[in-house]
């Protein structure tokens, strides 16, 4: 019996362990940190041996294969030891793909991937298809392959999840855009990060479709350097395309093969220029999946925004509070600021991932009346914005940030949590940060 060791006891790791158990492997899970009660209960339910708070070499280095959770960097000491022993390391996505014959629509990108993934899932579900949602969103893909039966999966894939895929293949692959992010994990080399994103196109054939933003220079420059056999379907707001999607006057037009679908931009459920891109990518995928125009229009006009993504929380005394906790990089925060039409009290801060705030300075100068830095180290924010933002303050909790924002904001203003950074200095993750922000707003 082959032995599989899973590193990491979160959603991805536990899902992988369950699938390994179902497929008859001798499986063991190891986590350097504490495993949550929910996941520990799941491991016990499936009778999967595990350890927490340590990595025992004698229980790990005898593996035939190791499944590494995406949150663990390749530089971790135990990962190095596994590599030194010549043991194959794969991701949950690679492992689950071996046992899944469903059609796979896979989405990656620096920004917009959660919204685009959720949009596609919504369109396919509304059209009555038997579809699962997974990857970096919702339930683990591996757990669903172990316990459910879907005809189609819509998978959001982060660059970390793509790092250890080799034979996995998408039927439809989407790159929403590529901007500097997570450079701390890629040796502060943008090229390494871009290559990780493009792993989503591995193994694709001429029967498959690659959907991408042709307005995104980084994507296009890299696309010109590699061979992608799949049919290329661009989306753009700058020109007209023969196949793909574009904007003309006040309409979005999608063309695929002989079919054409159009829709007024004002009918889209999601506002903002960036969401036009997300809606175009989703609409192309829906057309490739043979969904009719009426269902596409209906789906794109009824979609509810994703939690923590420009999520309107409450309006108090004509001050609108917006939770954009998922904006963990500069580009996402740029979109959040760009679509604001009212004066902004901007809450930022967290773990810096090698960010350059230069592109945000003109928007901050134009729109931001006060900045609240919610992090353990805010020096970079002060250095970048002190000259252009009238007021800057430092806090170390979501509650203090919201109380201070409430004092600084006047009627007609927006309080925007769009942090630009990862959340790991003060919070468990961006969801925890967003929920604490919303809780504090509700207490006002």
C-alpha positions in Angstrom: 0.0 0.0 0.0 1.5 3.4 -1.0 2.0 5.9 1.8 0.8 9.5 1.3 1.7 12.2 3.8 -0.2 15.4 3.8 1.5 18.6 5.1 -1.0 21.1 6.5 -4.3 20.5 8.3 -6.5 23.2 6.8 -9.3 22.9 4.1 -6.9 21.8 1.4 -4.9 19.3 3.5 -7.8 17.6 5.2 -9.7 17.3 1.9 -6.6 15.7 0.4 -6.3 13.3 3.3 -9.9 12.2 3.0 -9.5 11.6 -0.8 -6.3 9.6 -0.1 -8.2 7.5 2.5 -11.1 6.9 0.1 -8.6 5.8 -2.6 -7.0 3.2 -0.3 -3.7 4.8 0.6 -1.9 4.6 3.9 -2.3 8.2 4.8 -0.9 10.5 7.5 -1.4 14.2 8.1 1.1 16.6 9.8 0.7 20.2 10.7 3.3 22.5 12.4 0.5 24.5 13.9 -2.7 23.7 15.7 -5.5 22.0 13.7 -8.9 23.5 14.2 -11.6 21.5 16.1 -13.7 21.2 12.9 -10.8 19.7 10.9 -9.6 17.5 13.7 -13.2 16.1 14.0 -13.2 15.4 10.3 -9.9 13.5 10.4 -11.2 11.5 13.4 -14.4 10.7 11.6 -12.5 9.3 8.6 -10.0 7.5 10.9 -7.0 9.4 9.6 -3.9 9.5 11.8 -2.5 13.0 12.3 -0.1 15.1 14.4 -0.2 18.8 15.2 2.4 21.3 16.6 5.3 19.4 15.0 6.6 17.5 11.9 8.0 14.1 12.9 10.6 13.1 10.3 10.2 9.4 10.9 6.5 9.6 10.0 6.9 11.9 7.0 10.2 11.0 5.2 8.9 7.4 4.6 6.2 8.7 2.2 5.9 7.6 -1.4 4.4 11.0 -2.2 3.7 14.2 -0.2 0.7 16.5 -0.8 1.7 20.0 0.3 -0.9 22.6 1.4 -0.6 25.8 -0.6 0.1 28.0 2.5 3.4 26.2 3.1 6.3 27.8 1.2 8.8 25.7 -0.7 11.5 27.1 1.6 10.1 25.4 4.7 12.6 23.2 6.4 10.5 20.0 6.2 9.8 20.6 2.5 13.5 20.9 1.8 14.1 17.6 3.7 11.4 15.9 1.6 13.0 17.2 -1.6 16.4 16.1 -0.5 15.0 12.5 0.0 13.7 12.7 -3.6 10.1 12.3 -2.6 7.6 13.7 -5.0 5.7 16.8 -3.8 2.3 17.6 -5.4 -0.6 19.9 -4.6 -4.2 19.0 -3.6 -5.3 20.1 -7.1 -2.8 17.7 -8.8 -3.9 14.9 -6.6 -7.7 15.4 -6.9 -7.3 15.8 -10.7 -6.1 12.2 -11.0 -9.5 10.9 -9.8 -11.8 13.4 -11.4 -13.2 13.1 -15.0 -15.5 16.1 -14.7 -15.0 19.1 -17.0 -12.9 21.7 -15.3 -13.1 25.5 -15.6 -10.1 27.0 -13.8 -9.6 30.6 -12.9 -6.5 32.4 -11.7 -5.2 36.0 -11.6 -4.0 38.6 -9.2 -7.4 40.3 -8.9 -11.0 39.3 -9.7 -10.5 35.6 -9.6 -13.0 35.0 -6.7 -15.6 37.2 -8.3 -15.1 35.6 -11.8 -15.2 32.1 -10.3 -18.4 32.9 -8.4 -20.0 34.4 -11.4 -19.3 31.4 -13.6 -20.6 29.0 -10.9 -23.7 31.2 -10.6 -24.3 31.2 -14.4 -23.8 27.4 -14.7 -26.0 26.7 -11.7 -28.8 29.0 -12.9 -28.6 27.1 -16.2 -29.4 23.8 -14.3 -26.0 22.2 -14.7 -24.6 19.8 -12.1 -21.6 21.9 -11.0 -19.2 22.1 -8.0 -17.3 25.1 -6.7 -13.9 24.7 -5.2 -10.2 25.4 -5.1 -9.4 28.6 -3.3 -13.1 29.2 -2.5 -15.7 27.0 -0.8 -15.1 23.4 0.0 -11.8 21.6 -0.9 -11.7 20.2 -4.5 -10.2 17.0 -3.2 -12.9 16.6 -0.5 -15.6 17.0 -3.2 -14.0 14.5 -5.5 -13.9 12.1 -2.5 -17.5 12.6 -1.5 -19.6 14.0 -4.4 -20.2 13.6 -8.1 -20.3 16.7 -10.3 -20.2 16.9 -14.1 -18.3 20.2 -14.0 -16.0 22.0 -11.5 -15.4 25.7 -11.4 -12.1 26.0 -9.5 -10.4 29.2 -8.3 -6.7 28.5 -8.2 -4.1 30.7 -6.5 -0.5 30.7 -7.7 0.4 28.7 -4.6 -2.1 26.0 -5.6 -0.6 25.9 -9.2 3.0 25.7 -8.0 2.9 21.9 -7.6 0.6 20.9 -10.5 2.2 18.7 -13.3 -0.4 16.5 -15.1 -3.5 18.4 -14.1 -5.4 19.9 -17.0 -8.1 22.6 -17.3 -10.7 22.3 -20.1 -11.2 26.1 -19.8 -8.5 28.2 -18.2 -8.9 31.8 -17.3 -6.2 34.4 -16.3 -8.1 37.5 -15.2 -5.0 39.7 -15.0 -1.4 39.7 -13.5 -0.1 42.4 -11.3 2.7 42.2 -8.7 1.6 40.1 -5.7 3.0 37.5 -3.3 6.5 38.5 -4.5 7.8 37.5 -1.1 7.0 33.8 -2.1 8.7 34.1 -5.5 12.1 35.4 -4.6 10.9 39.0 -5.2 11.0 38.1 -8.9 8.0 39.0 -11.0 8.9 36.5 -13.7 8.6 33.6 -11.2 5.1 34.8 -10.2 4.0 35.1 -13.8 5.2 31.7 -14.6 3.3 30.2 -11.6 0.1 31.8 -12.9 0.6 30.4 -16.4 0.9 26.9 -15.1 -2.9 26.9 -15.4 -2.4 26.4 -19.2 -0.3 23.3 -18.8 -1.3 20.2 -20.8 -4.1 22.1 -22.7 -5.0 20.9 -26.2 -6.6 22.5 -29.2 -10.0 21.3 -27.9 -9.6 23.5 -24.8 -10.1 27.3 -24.4 -7.8 29.8 -22.8 -9.6 33.1 -21.8 -7.5 36.1 -20.9 -7.4 39.9 -20.7 -5.8 41.3 -23.8 -5.6 44.8 -22.1 -3.2 43.3 -19.5 0.4 43.9 -20.7 2.0 41.4 -18.4 -0.3 38.6 -19.6 0.2 39.4 -23.3 4.0 39.7 -23.0 4.2 36.3 -21.4 1.7 34.8 -23.8 3.9 35.8 -26.7 6.8 33.8 -25.2 5.1 30.5 -24.7 3.0 28.1 -26.8 -0.5 27.6 -25.7 -2.3 25.0 -27.9 -5.8 25.9 -26.6 -8.1 28.2 -28.5 -7.4 31.8 -27.3 -10.4 33.9 -26.4 -9.4 37.5 -25.3 -11.6 40.0 -23.4 -10.9 43.7 -23.8 -12.4 47.2 -23.2 -10.1 48.8 -25.8 -10.7 47.1 -29.2 -13.1 44.8 -31.0 -12.3 41.1 -31.3 -13.4 38.4 -33.7 -13.7 35.8 -30.9 -14.0 36.6 -27.2 -15.6 39.7 -25.6 -15.4 43.4 -25.9 -17.2 46.6 -25.1 -18.8 48.8 -27.7 -20.7 52.0 -26.8 -22.5 51.0 -23.6 -22.8 47.3 -24.3 -20.7 44.2 -23.7 -20.5 41.8 -26.7 -19.4 38.2 -26.5 -18.6 36.2 -29.6 -17.8 32.5 -29.7 -17.8 30.4 -32.9 -20.9 31.6 -34.8 -22.7 32.8 -31.7 -23.0 36.4 -30.3 -24.4 37.6 -27.0 -24.8 41.2 -26.0 -25.9 43.0 -22.9 -26.1 46.6 -21.7 -23.3 47.4 -19.1 -25.8 49.0 -16.8 -27.7 45.7 -16.5 -24.7 44.0 -15.0 -25.2 43.3 -11.3 -21.6 44.4 -10.5 -20.5 48.0 -11.0 -17.0 49.3 -11.7 -14.7 48.9 -14.7 -12.9 45.9 -13.2 -16.2 44.1 -12.8 -16.9 44.6 -16.6 -13.7 42.5 -17.1 -14.9 39.8 -14.6 -18.3 39.7 -16.3 -16.8 39.4 -19.8 -14.5 36.5 -18.7 -17.5 34.7 -17.1 -19.7 35.3 -20.1 -17.1 33.8 -22.5 -16.8 30.7 -20.3 -20.6 30.4 -20.2 -20.8 30.6 -24.1 -18.1 27.9 -24.4 -20.3 25.8 -22.1 -23.2 26.3 -24.5 -25.4 28.4 -22.2 -28.0 30.4 -24.0 -27.9 34.2 -24.2 -31.0 34.7 -22.0 -29.5 32.6 -19.2 -26.2 34.5 -19.4 -28.0 37.9 -19.3 -30.1 36.7 -16.4 -27.2 35.3 -14.5 -25.0 38.4 -14.9 -27.8 40.7 -13.8 -28.9 38.7 -10.7 -25.4 37.9 -9.2 -24.8 38.9 -5.6 -21.4 40.4 -4.7 -18.8 38.2 -3.0 -18.3 38.6 0.7 -15.2 40.8 1.5 -15.1 42.2 -2.0 -16.4 45.8 -2.1 -19.2 44.5 0.1 -21.5 47.3 1.3 -22.0 46.7 5.0 -24.1 49.5 6.4 -24.9 53.1 5.9 -24.9 55.0 9.2 -25.6 58.8 9.2 -25.1 58.8 5.4 -21.7 57.3 5.8 -21.3 54.1 3.8 -19.1 51.4 5.2 -17.5 49.1 2.6 -15.7 45.8 3.4 -13.0 45.1 0.8 -10.9 43.0 3.1 -10.0 40.7 0.1 -8.0 43.5 -1.4 -4.7 42.0 -0.2 -2.6 43.7 -2.9 -2.0 47.2 -4.4 -4.0 46.5 -7.6 -7.1 45.4 -5.8 -7.0 48.5 -3.6 -6.5 50.6 -6.7 -9.8 49.3 -8.2 -11.6 49.9 -4.8 -10.4 53.5 -4.7 -11.0 54.1 -8.5 -14.7 53.3 -8.3 -15.4 55.6 -5.3 -17.3 58.8 -6.0 -17.5 60.1 -2.5 -14.7 61.3 -0.1 -12.9 58.3 1.4 -11.7 57.4 4.9 -9.4 54.6 3.9 -8.4 51.8 6.3 -5.3 50.0 5.2 -2.5 47.8 6.7 -1.3 44.3 7.4 1.7 42.2 6.3 3.5 43.9 3.4 4.3 41.5 0.5 6.9 43.6 -1.1 4.3 46.2 -2.2 5.0 49.4 -4.2 2.3 52.0 -3.4 3.3 54.5 -6.1 0.3 53.8 -8.4 -2.1 54.6 -5.5 -0.7 58.0 -4.7 -2.7 60.0 -7.4 -6.0 58.3 -6.3 -5.2 58.9 -2.7 -4.5 62.5 -3.3 -7.8 62.9 -5.3 -10.2 60.9 -3.1 -8.8 60.2 0.4 -9.5 62.6 3.3 -8.0 60.4 6.0 -6.1 57.2 6.3 -6.2 54.7 9.2 -3.3 52.3 9.2 -4.3 49.0 10.9 -1.1 47.0 11.2 1.9 46.3 13.4 4.3 48.1 11.0 2.9 51.1 9.1 6.1 52.9 8.3 5.8 52.2 4.5 2.3 53.7 4.4 3.4 56.8 6.2 6.4 57.2 3.9 4.3 56.8 0.8 1.1 58.8 1.7 1.9 61.4 4.3 2.6 64.1 1.7 -0.8 63.6 -0.1 -3.3 62.5 2.6 -4.4 65.3 5.1 -4.7 63.0 8.1 -3.0 59.7 9.0 -3.6 57.6 12.1 -2.4 54.2 13.5 -4.5 51.6 15.2 -4.0 47.9 16.0 -7.5 46.5 15.9 -10.5 46.5 13.6 -12.7 47.9 16.4 -10.4 50.9 17.0 -10.1 51.5 13.2 -13.9 51.6 12.8 -14.4 53.8 15.9 -11.8 56.3 14.6 -13.3 56.2 11.1 -16.7 57.0 12.5 -15.3 60.1 14.1 -13.4 61.2 11.0 -16.2 60.6 8.5 -18.8 63.2 7.6 -22.2 62.7 6.0 -21.7 61.8 2.3 -18.3 60.0 3.0 -17.3 56.4 2.5 -15.3 54.4 5.0 -13.4 51.8 2.9 -11.5 48.9 4.3 -9.2 48.0 1.4 -6.0 47.0 3.1 -3.5 46.4 0.3 -1.8 43.8 2.5 -2.1 40.3 3.8 -3.8 40.0 7.2 -1.5 37.8 9.1 -0.1 40.4 11.5 -3.4 40.9 13.4 -5.9 38.5 12.0 -6.2 34.8 11.0 -6.9 35.6 7.4 -8.7 38.2 5.2 -12.1 36.7 6.1 -11.4 37.2 9.8 -10.3 40.8 9.2 -13.5 41.5 7.1 -15.8 39.9 9.7 -14.2 41.8 12.6 -14.6 45.0 10.6 -18.3 44.3 9.9 -18.9 43.4 13.5 -17.4 46.7 14.6 -19.5 48.6 12.1 -22.7 47.0 13.4 -21.8 47.9 17.0 -21.6 51.7 16.1 
